[in-house]
Amino acid sequence: MSAAPRKTAAPKRDYDRRKKRGPMRKTGRPLWRQPMLLGLVVLLLGAGGGGGWWAWRQGWLVEIQAQIDAASRSVIAVITPFKLADVTVEGRDYVERSAVLAALNVKPGDSLLGVDLQAARQRLEAIDWVAGATVERRLPDTLYVTMRERRAVALWQNGTEYTLIDRDGRTVRASHMPPGAESLLLLGGPGAPDHVGELLLLLAYEPGVTRQLRAAVWVGQRRWNLVLNNGVEIWLPEEDAVAALQQLAKLDAQHKLLSREFGVVDLRLPDKLYLRKRGPGGDQPPGPV
């Protein structure tokens, strides 16, 4: 009896072979921790921040905002029924009309709603002789401006030209002389406006002399000559002018120096007083200054 033939397993083909794979392993660093990529991100952020700062510094963003505001006002001008027809200014004595209109930067037909009131007020207050201002819309067609001007304390004669002066030495060439200008103190001499504050302080010590004062002349860029209403000149010293003026007030109370025949009272030397009689016809003779 022969043994049964032995069965052998069929050979496995290549395509039946299945390779077992082990668990997946992470290799390398995450993308966000790669040194090169991290450096690139930092560079981009830095460039963005620096670029934004540079753009702001150069006024680019400000210019864009200004263009947007202008475009907005243009749109308003198209759709609004309120067109500017009149500008009314209250409180203007010294500042010229043209300067006010230039600061407002408006023209007839502009949109009343499109006027930047805050910017217009700031431009008005940038004018030297404007101490404060308000700008209002008065519908349907009027821009109403109220101004508070600095007050003139003197009138400076420079050759044939007269200029108004405030107590801080600011000057303005008015288009017309305001009411009361004829009673202002008259100043003369180059550089006089720059020293008007010192003069006012000096005169405050002797109101009696101040009430008689008609003019003051700044001499040689160093001292004052005072001219009274009766034509008497008081030549003050360069230093200690207050003490000299107080001494003069005492002498005048005793001897009436300022109401007699003297044309010049010379106080330039601290320990001496010189008196000069009036010349023929009431004119005082020339003398050193």
Wavefront OBJ file of the C-alpha trace (Angstrom):
o trace
v 0.000 0.000 0.000
v 1.461 3.105 -1.098
v 1.436 6.277 0.976
v -0.860 9.121 -0.095
v 0.883 11.834 -1.871
v 1.886 14.745 0.405
v 0.203 18.055 -0.274
v 2.457 20.986 -0.430
v 1.299 24.598 0.045
v 1.159 26.706 -3.071
v 4.054 29.182 -3.251
v 3.211 32.744 -2.309
v 3.460 35.219 -5.037
v 5.127 38.561 -4.669
v 1.883 40.450 -4.842
v 0.519 38.462 -1.924
v 3.277 39.536 0.346
v 2.128 42.112 2.851
v 4.759 43.902 4.779
v 3.962 44.844 8.275
v 4.613 48.480 9.017
v 5.533 49.669 12.417
v 3.959 52.690 14.084
v 4.579 56.050 12.359
v 7.459 57.991 13.845
v 7.813 61.782 13.819
v 11.008 62.909 12.277
v 12.550 66.380 12.523
v 11.073 69.593 14.072
v 7.636 71.078 13.441
v 7.466 73.600 10.656
v 6.878 76.456 13.025
v 10.087 75.579 14.883
v 12.281 75.468 11.838
v 14.968 78.142 12.313
v 14.784 79.388 8.733
v 10.996 79.715 8.735
v 10.965 81.370 12.139
v 13.516 83.908 10.954
v 11.413 84.652 7.887
v 8.324 85.298 10.035
v 10.248 87.643 12.333
v 11.662 89.478 9.337
v 8.200 89.962 7.824
v 6.722 91.186 11.076
v 9.612 93.544 11.648
v 9.401 94.882 8.133
v 5.642 95.379 8.528
v 5.996 97.255 11.805
v 8.923 99.338 10.606
v 7.182 100.092 7.353
v 4.040 101.199 9.200
v 6.060 103.460 11.462
v 7.931 104.905 8.510
v 4.694 105.503 6.611
v 3.185 107.272 9.599
v 6.286 109.330 10.071
v 6.278 110.436 6.468
v 2.684 111.567 6.809
v 1.375 109.046 4.309
v -1.449 107.896 6.555
v -2.255 111.480 7.434
v -2.413 112.351 3.754
v -4.735 109.407 3.084
v -7.013 110.538 5.904
v -7.046 114.073 4.528
v -8.015 112.765 1.090
v -10.821 110.704 2.615
v -12.097 113.740 4.512
v -11.955 115.858 1.371
v -13.843 113.199 -0.583
v -16.476 113.028 2.150
v -16.955 116.766 2.061
v -17.245 116.636 -1.725
v -20.014 114.041 -1.475
v -21.807 116.147 1.113
v -21.464 119.179 -1.144
v -23.251 117.325 -3.943
v -26.199 116.137 -1.898
v -26.674 119.001 0.584
v -29.058 121.876 -0.073
v -27.146 124.227 2.286
v -24.766 126.310 0.191
v -22.530 129.006 1.705
v -23.655 132.489 0.705
v -22.423 134.743 3.530
v -19.617 134.980 6.097
v -20.357 137.176 9.118
v -17.472 138.198 11.410
v -17.988 139.786 14.816
v -15.221 141.391 16.894
v -12.800 142.280 14.088
v -11.042 145.627 14.583
v -7.411 145.063 13.654
v -7.162 141.858 11.613
v -7.719 142.381 7.894
v -10.730 140.791 6.220
v -8.547 138.985 3.686
v -6.644 137.237 6.500
v -9.912 135.995 8.032
v -11.210 134.639 4.717
v -7.890 132.948 3.984
v -7.984 131.223 7.384
v -11.569 130.035 6.865
v -10.622 128.669 3.417
v -14.166 128.825 2.048
v -15.857 130.338 -0.988
v -19.457 131.043 -1.997
v -21.275 127.896 -3.032
v -19.327 125.586 -0.725
v -21.324 123.128 1.343
v -22.047 124.644 4.722
v -22.169 121.151 6.246
v -18.828 120.286 4.689
v -16.900 123.074 6.480
v -14.482 121.727 9.111
v -15.309 124.111 11.965
v -12.513 122.896 14.257
v -9.818 123.309 11.605
v -11.159 126.746 10.644
v -11.042 127.875 14.271
v -7.462 126.672 14.678
v -6.368 128.537 11.556
v -8.015 131.724 12.809
v -6.288 131.467 16.187
v -2.943 131.052 14.407
v -3.222 134.700 13.276
v -0.996 136.766 15.565
v -3.652 139.222 16.695
v -6.420 136.684 17.308
v -6.569 135.614 20.951
v -9.597 133.344 20.464
v -12.310 132.506 17.942
v -15.466 130.482 17.404
v -16.921 129.348 14.064
v -20.581 128.344 13.729
v -22.954 127.265 10.988
v -26.137 129.284 10.777
v -28.454 127.522 8.388
v -29.374 127.825 5.662
v -26.390 129.709 4.193
v -24.212 131.598 6.739
v -20.886 130.944 8.448
v -20.752 133.005 11.658
v -17.363 133.888 13.166
v -16.776 135.501 16.559
v -13.248 136.791 17.201
v -11.503 138.033 20.322
v -8.536 140.141 19.310
v -5.524 141.184 21.306
v -5.739 144.817 22.335
v -3.406 147.518 21.079
v -1.566 149.532 23.718
v 0.572 151.708 21.468
v 1.042 152.997 17.946
v 4.558 152.708 16.524
v 5.688 155.325 14.044
v 8.371 153.920 11.779
v 9.101 156.582 9.186
v 5.775 157.356 7.547
v 4.225 154.030 8.528
v 2.123 153.488 11.646
v 1.817 150.051 13.214
v -0.354 148.890 16.098
v 1.438 147.204 19.026
v 0.028 144.953 21.755
v 1.581 144.569 25.202
v 3.638 141.560 24.047
v 5.225 143.540 21.215
v 3.187 141.929 18.419
v 2.651 144.216 15.469
v -0.179 144.501 12.972
v -0.608 146.847 10.029
v -4.320 147.528 10.243
v -6.326 148.310 7.141
v -7.877 151.150 9.137
v -7.280 152.807 12.469
v -9.711 151.334 15.013
v -11.795 153.525 17.319
v -9.661 155.050 20.060
v -6.361 154.624 18.194
v -5.712 158.361 18.429
v -5.459 158.054 22.229
v -2.868 155.257 22.131
v 0.673 155.889 23.296
v 2.878 156.853 20.355
v 6.171 154.959 20.099
v 9.234 155.919 18.087
v 12.668 154.542 17.400
v 13.901 151.324 15.777
v 13.148 148.270 17.911
v 10.622 150.056 20.138
v 7.931 147.321 19.872
v 10.336 144.734 21.297
v 10.599 146.743 24.532
v 7.030 147.932 25.000
v 6.463 145.460 27.853
v 9.388 146.944 29.785
v 8.048 150.446 29.155
v 4.587 149.607 30.480
v 6.122 148.082 33.600
v 8.238 151.204 34.088
v 5.259 153.547 33.725
v 3.219 151.523 36.217
v 5.508 152.799 38.991
v 4.538 156.440 38.388
v 0.926 156.830 37.243
v 1.186 160.625 37.622
v 3.774 160.820 34.862
v 1.938 158.229 32.800
v -1.238 160.347 32.705
v 0.754 163.181 31.100
v 2.585 160.968 28.615
v 2.111 161.499 24.893
v 4.985 159.539 23.326
v 8.026 157.408 24.114
v 11.134 157.077 21.943
v 13.493 154.089 22.156
v 16.976 155.616 21.797
v 20.120 153.821 20.675
v 18.658 150.380 21.428
v 19.265 150.986 25.118
v 16.960 153.542 26.822
v 13.761 155.631 26.645
v 12.965 159.305 26.143
v 9.468 160.214 27.384
v 7.547 163.093 25.793
v 4.743 164.681 27.820
v 1.620 166.372 26.489
v 3.124 169.832 27.140
v 6.223 168.959 25.075
v 8.617 168.362 27.988
v 11.090 165.527 27.329
v 12.331 163.224 30.083
v 15.593 161.515 29.202
v 15.767 158.313 31.241
v 18.997 156.395 31.975
v 19.859 153.023 30.535
v 19.922 151.458 34.023
v 17.751 152.105 37.093
v 15.129 153.942 35.038
v 12.500 153.214 37.700
v 14.544 154.913 40.435
v 15.192 157.925 38.165
v 11.504 158.302 37.348
v 10.518 158.054 41.021
v 13.090 160.737 41.919
v 11.687 162.970 39.183
v 8.161 162.545 40.550
v 9.344 163.731 43.990
v 11.124 166.780 42.522
v 8.120 167.657 40.404
v 5.861 167.517 43.463
v 8.178 170.002 45.208
v 9.265 172.299 42.374
v 6.819 171.740 39.476
v 9.651 170.898 37.107
v 7.389 169.384 34.483
v 5.145 172.399 34.189
v 7.769 175.171 33.959
v 9.895 176.528 31.142
v 12.163 173.516 30.847
v 12.107 171.575 27.586
v 14.357 168.685 28.667
v 14.809 166.964 32.021
v 17.964 164.868 31.687
v 18.162 161.965 34.160
v 20.811 159.914 32.407
v 23.416 160.304 35.162
v 22.488 158.701 38.494
v 23.762 161.523 40.740
v 22.990 164.580 38.565
v 19.952 166.295 37.110
v 20.250 168.497 34.033
v 17.546 170.917 32.963
v 17.397 172.548 29.530
v 15.232 175.514 28.809
v 12.979 175.574 25.828
v 14.329 177.208 22.700
v 12.665 180.105 20.871
v 9.077 179.338 20.018
v 8.898 176.580 22.586
v 11.292 174.195 20.787
v 13.989 172.595 22.883
v 17.584 172.801 21.554
v 19.247 169.667 20.256
v 21.307 167.774 22.763
v 23.249 164.546 23.104
v 21.389 161.285 23.578
l 1 2 3 4 5 6 7 8 9 10 11 12 13 14 15 16 17 18 19 20 21 22 23 24 25 26 27 28 29 30 31 32 33 34 35 36 37 38 39 40 41 42 43 44 45 46 47 48 49 50 51 52 53 54 55 56 57 58 59 60 61 62 63 64 65 66 67 68 69 70 71 72 73 74 75 76 77 78 79 80 81 82 83 84 85 86 87 88 89 90 91 92 93 94 95 96 97 98 99 100 101 102 103 104 105 106 107 108 109 110 111 112 113 114 115 116 117 118 119 120 121 122 123 124 125 126 127 128 129 130 131 132 133 134 135 136 137 138 139 140 141 142 143 144 145 146 147 148 149 150 151 152 153 154 155 156 157 158 159 160 161 162 163 164 165 166 167 168 169 170 171 172 173 174 175 176 177 178 179 180 181 182 183 184 185 186 187 188 189 190 191 192 193 194 195 196 197 198 199 200 201 202 203 204 205 206 207 208 209 210 211 212 213 214 215 216 217 218 219 220 221 222 223 224 225 226 227 228 229 230 231 232 233 234 235 236 237 238 239 240 241 242 243 244 245 246 247 248 249 250 251 252 253 254 255 256 257 258 259 260 261 262 263 264 265 266 267 268 269 270 271 272 273 274 275 276 277 278 279 280 281 282 283 284 285 286 287 288 289
